[in-house]
């Protein structure tokens, strides 16, 4: 599943546009992002702000994190994750 601070409506559109079959969860208050340590200070247009560092966490059936990928780039990432399994 995916988690972002975007709205449920934007997730619905994104899933449809990209044909995604997994769940996208909305975290507008960034509570999950904070718990996973993915809120990072970034400079955008010359202004510092907290933003999400795109990351992937592989979590097993017991809820234990088995792999972490930080600063994720789309190209080749699915293969990286599958290789970790």
PyMOL commands that set and color helices and strands:
alter all, ss='L'
color gray80, all
select helices_A, chain A and resi 8-18+31-35+77-84
alter helices_A, ss='H'
color red, helices_A
select strands_A, chain A and resi 2-4+24-26+39-44+47-52+56-59+65-69
alter strands_A, ss='S'
color yellow, strands_A
deselect
rebuild
show_as cartoon
